[in-house]
Amino acid sequence: MTTMSKGANLPVTAARVRATLGWSSTVEVDASALLLTDRGKVRSDADFVFYNQPRSAEGSVRHTGASGAASGQDSVEVDLTDLPAAIEKVAVAASVGDGTFGQIPGLHLRLTDAADGAEIARFDISDATTETAFVFGELYRRNGQWKFRAVGQGYASGLGGLATDFGIDVAEEPAAAAPPAAPPQPATPAVSLKKQKQISLEKRAAAEAPQLVDLVKKAAVSLEKKGLGEHTARVALCLDISGSMANLYRSGKIQQLAERILALGLRFDDDGEVDVFLFGTNGHQADSMNLGNVRQYTGDLLRLHPLEGSTYYGSAMRLIRRHYFGSDERRTSPHQDRVPVYVMFVTDGATFDEDVTREQVRSSSYEPLFWQFMAIGKSSRSLGLGGGGGRRRGFFGGGGGPAPGTSREFRFLEELDDMSGRFIDNADFFSVDDPMQLSDDELFDLLMTEYPGWLTRARERGLLPQR
C-alpha cells in the first residue's frame, strides 16, 4: 500500500478498482464519480454517478455503498476494462450536506482492488477548510495505461459548483419573488479545471522542486502569448547519449535544459512528468522525469544508460512512435488522436541512419506528433550566440560527416525541417553553440515558433479533433 500526497500519481494495474471515502464523524458524506473526456468534461449528465443515479449508462462505474454512521464510508467502483473509449478520466468526488469538509475528522480516500480488496493506495485529506464539495482523486488513462492521481481540490460552492465545472447542467428551482435588492457585485470569474490543476502543480513545484517555479511562470508567459495558456499536450524529451555529449552532461548544461523542458511539460500536461527517450548506438526509453527526481535527473540517467559510441536518431524515433501511437511502421493515411505529442529532440551530431530518420519523420507527419529539433553546434540556422567549432559525427568523428567548424554539420536536420512528401510540416529546427546562452524566455519563445501553426494544420487535416 502506498500513502500518497496531494498531486502524486501511481500506476493502476487492477482491472476493477473501488475508491472508498472514509471519515470519523456522524456527518453524511456522499461520494460520486464523473466520467470525463480528454477535455475534462462529461459527455452528458448521464456521466455523473452518485446516490440518485447509481450507475453510468454502460455500467462501468457504480455507486456501491454509503454509511452515515461514525467512522462512515461511501464508495464508487470503476471497471477500467469496460469504460467507453471516449472516457479518459474518472474523477472521484464527494459532497457534504451539512457543514464543511474542514469540520470532518479522519477524511481520507482508499483505492483498492475490487477483486480481492487489496489496498493500492491511501490519500489523507488534512487541509480542507470551508469546502462543501471535493475532488479527492482521479483515475486517468495515459499512453494506454491507467494511473491514479491524488487531487485534493475543494469547492466552497458545493456540489453545484463542482458539477458545473465538469460540464453538468445544474437545474435551479425558480426563486420566489423578492423585493428589489441592490445590484450585485460582479462575480469572480470561474477558474477552469485546467487552470486549477496548473495552480496545484505550481504549488507542488514550490515544495518539491523550487528551482522550477520561475521556469514554469516563464513558460506560461510564452504559451499565453501564443494562445496556448490552457493547451494540453504530451511532452517528450529525446536526448543524444553519444560520447561527444560528455562535456555537455558533465557541465550540467543538459540537466539545466531538461529542467526547462519539464517546466514546459508542467504547463502542457497535468500529470507532473515528461517522458524521456535516448539515442546513441541504440534507442532507449528512460524513466520519466518529474518533480520528485528532476534535481539529479541526468546524473542518475547516465548511471543507468552510459554514453554510447554512435548516433542513430531513428532508433529513438521508432520508440517514440510505438510508445504514443502503437506502431513505428510506414504510415500513409491520417491517424487521429485526442492529444498531440510535442517532442524536444536534442543532439550535438549528425546521424548514421538518415534514410530511417527520413521515413520516421515522413510517417509521423500522419500522426499528431511534432518534432522540435535543437542542435548544439554551428549550422546555417545558428542563433549566433557565441563561437566554437562544429561537432564530430558520432563518438569517433568518423563516417564521412561534415568537417568540424562548418555550417554543414547539421545540414540533415535542416533538410528534415524543409522535407517534402509529408502529410503536413511536422518539424522545426534551430541550433545554438551553447544551450545556456539562451535565456529562459528566449528558449520558450523559440520552442513555440512553429508549434501553434502545426496545431492548426493538424486539426484542419483531421489528426486532432476540432475544438
PAMI-911374 format. One line per 4 residues: number of its first residue (from 1); their letters; for each residue x, y negated, z negated of C-alpha. Coordinates in Angstrom, 1 decimal, decimal comma, m for minus. Example, Ala and Ser with C-alpha at 12.3 -4.5 7.8 and 13.67 -1.06 7.14 Angstrom:
BEGIN
1> AS> 12,3/4,5/m7,8  13,7/1,1/m7,1
//
This chain:
BEGIN
1> MTTM> 0,0/0,0/0,0  1,2/m3,5/0,9  0,4/m6,6/m1,2  0,0/m9,4/1,3
5> SKGA> 0,5/m13,2/1,0  m1,5/m15,7/3,0  m0,5/m15,7/6,7  1,2/m12,3/6,5
9> NLPV> 0,3/m9,6/9,0  0,9/m5,9/9,4  0,1/m3,2/12,0  m3,0/m1,1/11,6
13> TAAR> m2,8/2,5/12,9  m6,1/3,8/11,4  m8,9/4,3/13,8  m11,6/3,1/11,3
17> VRAT> m11,0/0,7/8,5  m13,0/m0,7/5,6  m12,5/m4,2/4,3  m13,7/m4,4/0,7
21> LGWS> m14,1/m7,7/m1,1  m13,7/m7,4/m4,9  m14,3/m9,8/m7,8  m14,7/m9,7/m11,6
25> STVE> m17,9/m11,7/m12,1  m21,7/m11,3/m12,0  m21,8/m13,9/m9,2  m23,1/m12,3/m6,0
29> VDAS> m20,7/m12,5/m3,0  m21,9/m11,5/0,4  m19,4/m10,0/2,9  m19,7/m10,5/6,6
33> ALLL> m17,8/m9,9/9,8  m17,6/m11,8/13,1  m16,7/m10,2/16,4  m14,7/m12,7/18,3
37> TDRG> m13,4/m13,1/21,9  m10,0/m14,4/22,8  m11,4/m17,9/22,5  m12,1/m17,3/18,8
41> KVRS> m15,9/m17,4/19,3  m18,8/m14,9/19,1  m20,5/m14,0/22,4  m23,9/m14,4/20,7
45> DADF> m25,4/m14,5/17,3  m25,6/m10,6/17,5  m21,8/m10,6/16,9  m22,4/m11,8/13,3
49> VFYN> m22,7/m8,8/11,0  m24,0/m9,4/7,4  m26,6/m8,2/4,9  m29,5/m9,3/7,1
53> QPRS> m28,0/m7,9/10,4  m26,0/m4,9/9,1  m24,7/m3,6/12,5  m23,2/m5,0/15,6
57> AEGS> m25,0/m4,2/18,8  m22,9/m1,2/19,7  m22,4/m0,1/16,1  m18,6/m0,6/15,9
61> VRHT> m18,9/m3,0/12,9  m21,2/m2,3/10,0  m22,0/m4,0/6,7  m21,6/m1,0/4,4
65> GASG> m22,5/m1,9/0,8  m22,8/m4,5/m1,9  m22,8/m4,7/m5,7  m23,6/m7,8/m7,6
69> AASG> m22,6/m6,4/m10,9  m19,5/m7,3/m12,9  m16,4/m6,1/m11,0  m18,6/m6,2/m8,0
73> QDSV> m17,7/m5,5/m4,4  m19,0/m5,7/m0,9  m17,6/m4,2/2,3  m17,7/m4,0/6,0
77> EVDL> m16,4/m1,2/8,2  m14,8/m1,5/11,6  m14,3/1,2/14,2  m11,4/m0,1/16,1
81> TDLP> m11,7/2,5/18,8  m15,3/1,5/19,6  m15,0/m2,2/19,8  m16,1/m3,8/23,1
85> AAIE> m13,2/m4,7/25,4  m14,1/m8,4/25,2  m13,5/m8,4/21,4  m10,0/m9,5/20,4
89> KVAV> m10,6/m10,2/16,7  m12,9/m9,3/13,9  m12,9/m11,9/11,1  m13,8/m10,6/7,6
93> AASV> m15,6/m13,4/5,7  m17,9/m13,9/2,7  m20,2/m16,5/1,2  m21,4/m17,2/m2,3
97> GDGT> m24,9/m18,3/m3,1  m24,4/m20,0/m6,5  m21,2/m21,8/m7,5  m17,9/m21,7/m5,6
101> FGQI> m15,2/m19,2/m4,9  m12,9/m21,2/m7,2  m15,2/m20,1/m10,1  m14,9/m16,4/m9,3
105> PGLH> m12,1/m14,5/m11,0  m10,3/m11,5/m9,6  m11,1/m12,3/m6,0  m9,3/m10,0/m3,5
109> LRLT> m9,6/m8,0/m0,3  m8,6/m4,4/0,1  m8,1/m2,8/3,5  m8,4/0,9/3,5
113> DAAD> m8,5/3,8/6,0  m12,2/4,6/6,3  m11,5/8,3/6,9  m9,7/9,1/3,7
117> GAEI> m9,8/5,9/1,6  m6,0/5,4/1,7  m5,2/1,8/0,8  m3,4/0,0/3,7
121> ARFD> m3,2/m3,5/2,1  m4,4/m5,8/m0,6  m4,7/m9,6/m0,4  m5,4/m11,5/m3,6
125> ISDA> m7,1/m15,0/m3,4  m5,7/m17,3/m6,1  m6,0/m20,7/m4,5  m9,8/m21,0/m4,0
129> TTET> m11,4/m24,2/m5,3  m14,7/m25,7/m4,0  m15,3/m23,4/m1,1  m18,6/m21,6/m0,7
133> AFVF> m17,6/m19,6/2,3  m14,3/m17,9/3,0  m12,5/m16,1/5,8  m10,4/m13,5/3,9
137> GELY> m8,6/m11,9/6,9  m8,8/m10,8/10,5  m8,2/m7,7/12,5  m6,7/m8,7/15,8
141> RRNG> m5,6/m7,0/19,0  m2,0/m7,7/20,1  m0,5/m6,0/23,2  m2,9/m3,2/22,9
145> QWKF> m2,3/m2,6/19,2  m4,4/m3,6/16,2  m3,0/m5,7/13,4  m4,4/m7,3/10,2
149> RAVG> m3,6/m10,9/9,1  m4,3/m12,3/5,6  m6,1/m15,6/6,4  m7,5/m17,2/3,2
153> QGYA> m9,3/m20,1/4,9  m12,2/m21,6/2,9  m15,2/m23,7/3,8  m16,8/m26,2/1,4
157> SGLG> m19,7/m26,4/4,0  m20,8/m22,9/3,2  m21,8/m20,1/5,5  m23,4/m22,5/7,9
161> GLAT> m20,2/m24,4/8,4  m18,2/m21,1/8,8  m20,8/m19,7/11,3  m20,9/m22,9/13,3
165> DFGI> m17,1/m22,9/13,6  m17,2/m19,5/15,2  m19,9/m20,5/17,7  m23,0/m19,2/16,0
169> DVAE> m26,2/m21,2/16,4  m27,4/m22,0/12,9  m31,1/m22,9/12,9  m32,2/m25,5/10,4
173> EPAA> m35,7/m25,9/9,0  m37,4/m29,2/9,7  m36,8/m31,7/7,0  m39,7/m33,2/5,1
177> AAPP> m40,4/m36,9/5,8  m38,4/m39,2/3,6  m38,1/m42,9/3,0  m35,7/m44,7/5,3
181> AAPP> m32,2/m44,4/4,0  m29,0/m46,4/4,5  m27,2/m45,4/7,8  m24,9/m42,5/7,1
185> QPAT> m21,1/m42,9/7,3  m19,6/m41,4/10,5  m19,0/m37,7/10,0  m15,5/m36,5/9,7
189> PAVS> m14,6/m34,8/13,0  m14,7/m31,0/12,7  m11,4/m29,2/12,7  m11,3/m26,3/15,2
193> LKKQ> m10,3/m22,8/14,1  m7,2/m23,0/16,3  m6,1/m26,2/14,5  m6,8/m24,7/11,1
197> KQIS> m4,6/m21,8/11,9  m1,9/m24,1/13,1  m2,1/m26,0/9,9  m1,9/m22,8/7,9
201> LEKR> 1,2/m21,7/9,9  2,9/m25,1/9,3  2,3/m24,6/5,5  3,9/m21,1/5,7
205> AAAE> 6,8/m22,6/7,7  7,4/m25,2/5,0  7,5/m22,5/2,3  9,4/m19,7/4,2
209> APQL> 11,5/m21,5/6,9  11,6/m25,2/6,1  14,2/m25,8/8,9  11,4/m25,2/11,4
213> VDLV> 8,9/m27,8/10,1  10,3/m30,7/12,1  10,8/m28,5/15,2  7,1/m27,4/15,0
217> KKAA> 6,0/m31,0/14,9  8,2/m32,0/17,8  6,9/m29,0/19,8  3,3/m30,2/19,0
221> VSLE> 4,0/m33,7/20,4  5,3/m32,3/23,7  2,4/m30,0/24,1  m0,1/m32,7/23,2
225> KKGL> 1,4/m34,9/26,0  0,6/m32,1/28,4  m2,9/m31,5/27,1  m1,9/m28,2/25,6
229> GEHT> m2,4/m29,0/21,9  m4,7/m26,1/21,3  m3,5/m23,9/24,1  m2,9/m20,2/23,3
233> ARVA> m0,2/m18,1/24,9  2,0/m15,1/24,0  5,7/m16,2/23,8  8,7/m14,0/24,6
237> LCLD> 12,4/m14,9/24,2  14,7/m12,9/26,6  18,4/m13,2/25,7  21,6/m12,3/27,5
241> ISGS> 23,8/m10,0/25,4  26,6/m9,6/27,9  30,1/m10,1/26,4  30,6/m13,6/27,9
245> MANL> 27,9/m14,8/25,5  30,1/m14,0/22,4  31,1/m17,6/21,7  27,6/m18,9/22,1
249> YRSG> 26,3/m16,4/19,5  29,4/m16,9/17,2  29,0/m20,7/17,2  25,3/m20,5/16,1
253> KIQQ> 24,0/m22,1/19,3  21,8/m19,2/20,3  20,5/m19,0/16,7  19,5/m22,7/16,9
257> LAER> 17,9/m22,2/20,3  16,0/m19,2/19,0  14,6/m21,3/16,2  13,4/m23,9/18,7
261> ILAL> 11,6/m21,2/20,7  10,0/m19,8/17,5  8,7/m23,3/16,8  7,1/m23,4/20,2
265> GLRF> 5,7/m19,9/19,6  4,1/m21,1/16,3  2,2/m23,7/18,3  1,1/m21,4/21,1
269> DDDG> 0,1/m18,3/19,1  m1,2/m17,9/15,6  0,4/m14,6/14,7  3,6/m16,4/13,5
273> EVDV> 6,0/m14,4/15,6  7,8/m14,3/19,0  8,6/m11,1/20,9  12,3/m10,7/21,8
277> FLFG> 13,8/m8,8/24,7  17,5/m8,4/25,6  19,6/m7,6/28,6  23,2/m6,6/29,3
281> TNGH> 24,1/m3,4/30,9  20,7/m2,1/29,6  17,4/m3,7/28,6  16,1/m3,6/25,0
285> QADS> 13,1/m4,7/23,1  14,3/m6,1/19,8  12,4/m6,7/16,5  10,0/m9,7/16,8
289> MNLG> 11,3/m13,0/15,4  9,1/m14,5/12,7  9,2/m16,9/9,7  10,5/m14,1/7,4
293> NVRQ> 13,5/m13,1/9,5  14,4/m16,2/11,5  17,1/m17,6/9,2  19,7/m14,9/10,2
297> YTGD> 17,9/m13,5/13,2  20,7/m13,5/15,8  23,3/m12,2/13,4  21,0/m9,3/12,5
301> LLRL> 20,2/m8,8/16,2  23,8/m8,3/17,2  24,4/m5,8/14,4  21,7/m3,7/16,0
305> HPLE> 22,4/m4,5/19,6  26,1/m5,2/20,1  27,2/m7,2/23,2  27,4/m5,2/26,4
309> GSTY> 29,7/m5,1/29,4  27,4/m6,2/32,3  24,5/m8,4/33,2  21,2/m6,9/34,6
313> YGSA> 18,2/m9,3/34,5  15,9/m6,7/35,9  16,3/m4,3/33,0  14,6/m6,7/30,6
317> MRLI> 12,1/m7,9/33,1  10,8/m4,4/33,5  10,4/m4,0/29,8  8,5/m7,3/29,5
321> RRHY> 6,0/m6,4/32,3  5,5/m3,0/30,8  5,0/m4,5/27,3  2,4/m7,0/28,3
325> FGSD> 0,7/m5,5/31,4  1,4/m1,8/31,2  3,4/m1,5/34,3  6,7/m2,6/35,9
329> ERRT> 5,7/m1,3/39,3  5,4/m3,3/42,5  2,1/m5,3/42,5  0,4/m6,8/45,5
333> SPHQ> m3,0/m7,8/44,1  m4,0/m10,1/41,2  m4,1/m8,7/37,7  m6,2/m10,8/35,3
337> DRVP> m5,6/m11,0/31,5  m7,2/m13,2/28,9  m4,0/m14,8/27,5  m0,9/m15,9/29,5
341> VYVM> 2,7/m14,9/28,7  5,5/m17,5/28,5  9,0/m16,1/28,8  12,0/m18,1/27,9
345> FVTD> 14,9/m16,4/29,7  18,4/m17,4/28,6  21,7/m16,4/30,4  25,2/m17,6/31,0
349> GATF> 26,0/m15,4/34,0  24,8/m14,0/37,3  23,1/m10,6/37,6  24,3/m7,4/39,3
353> DEDV> 20,7/m6,4/40,3  19,5/m9,2/42,5  17,1/m7,1/44,5  15,5/m5,6/41,4
357> TREQ> 15,1/m9,0/39,9  13,6/m10,5/43,0  11,0/m7,7/43,1  10,2/m8,1/39,4
361> VRSS> 9,6/m11,9/39,8  7,6/m11,4/43,0  5,4/m8,6/41,5  4,9/m10,6/38,3
365> SYEP> 3,5/m13,5/40,3  0,3/m11,4/40,5  0,2/m11,4/36,7  m0,4/m14,3/34,2
369> LFWQ> 3,3/m14,4/33,4  5,5/m17,5/33,6  9,4/m17,3/33,7  11,3/m20,3/32,3
373> FMAI> 14,9/m19,6/33,2  17,6/m21,5/31,3  21,2/m21,1/32,4  24,1/m22,1/30,2
377> GKSS> 26,8/m23,4/32,5  27,0/m25,5/35,7  24,7/m25,4/38,6  23,3/m27,8/41,2
381> RSLG> 20,4/m28,4/38,8  22,6/m29,0/35,7  21,3/m31,7/33,5  24,7/m33,3/33,4
385> LGGG> 25,1/m33,2/29,6  28,8/m32,7/29,4  31,8/m31,0/31,0  33,0/m27,4/31,0
389> GGRR> 33,6/m24,8/33,6  31,4/m22,3/35,1  30,8/m18,8/33,7  32,1/m15,5/35,0
393> RGFF> 29,9/m12,8/36,3  29,2/m10,4/33,5  31,7/m9,3/30,9  34,8/m8,8/33,0
397> GGGG> 34,2/m11,6/35,5  34,2/m9,2/38,5  31,6/m8,1/41,0  32,3/m10,8/43,6
401> GPAP> 30,5/m13,6/41,8  30,9/m17,3/42,5  34,1/m18,9/41,5  34,2/m20,5/38,0
405> GTSR> 33,5/m24,2/37,8  31,4/m24,3/41,0  27,7/m25,1/41,3  27,1/m21,7/42,9
409> EFRF> 27,3/m19,7/39,7  23,5/m19,8/39,3  22,5/m20,0/42,9  20,4/m16,9/42,4
413> LEEL> 18,3/m18,5/39,7  17,8/m21,5/41,9  16,7/m19,0/44,6  14,2/m17,4/42,2
417> DDMS> 12,8/m20,8/41,4  12,1/m21,5/45,1  11,5/m18,0/46,3  8,8/m17,5/48,9
421> GRFI> 6,5/m14,5/49,2  4,9/m14,9/45,8  1,2/m15,0/44,9  1,9/m18,2/43,0
425> DNAD> 5,0/m20,0/41,9  5,7/m18,4/38,6  9,2/m19,7/37,6  11,1/m22,8/36,7
429> FFSV> 14,9/m23,2/36,3  17,3/m25,6/34,7  20,9/m25,4/33,4  22,9/m27,1/30,7
433> DDPM> 26,6/m26,9/29,8  25,7/m26,7/26,1  22,1/m25,9/24,9  22,6/m28,0/21,8
437> QLSD> 23,4/m31,2/23,7  19,6/m31,3/24,5  17,7/m33,0/21,7  14,7/m31,1/20,4
441> DELF> 12,3/m33,5/22,2  14,2/m33,1/25,5  14,1/m29,4/25,3  10,4/m29,1/24,6
445> DLLM> 9,6/m31,5/27,4  11,8/m29,5/29,8  10,0/m26,3/28,8  6,7/m27,8/29,8
449> TEYP> 7,8/m29,3/33,2  6,1/m26,7/35,4  4,1/m24,5/33,0  0,9/m26,7/32,9
453> GWLT> 0,7/m26,7/36,7  1,2/m23,0/36,8  m1,7/m22,6/34,3  m4,0/m24,5/36,6
457> RARE> m3,0/m22,4/39,6  m3,2/m19,1/37,6  m6,8/m20,0/36,7  m7,7/m21,0/40,2
461> RGLL> m6,3/m17,8/41,6  m8,0/m15,5/39,1  m5,1/m14,5/36,9  m6,6/m16,2/33,9
465> PQR> m10,3/m16,8/33,0  m11,6/m20,2/33,9  m12,0/m22,4/30,8
//
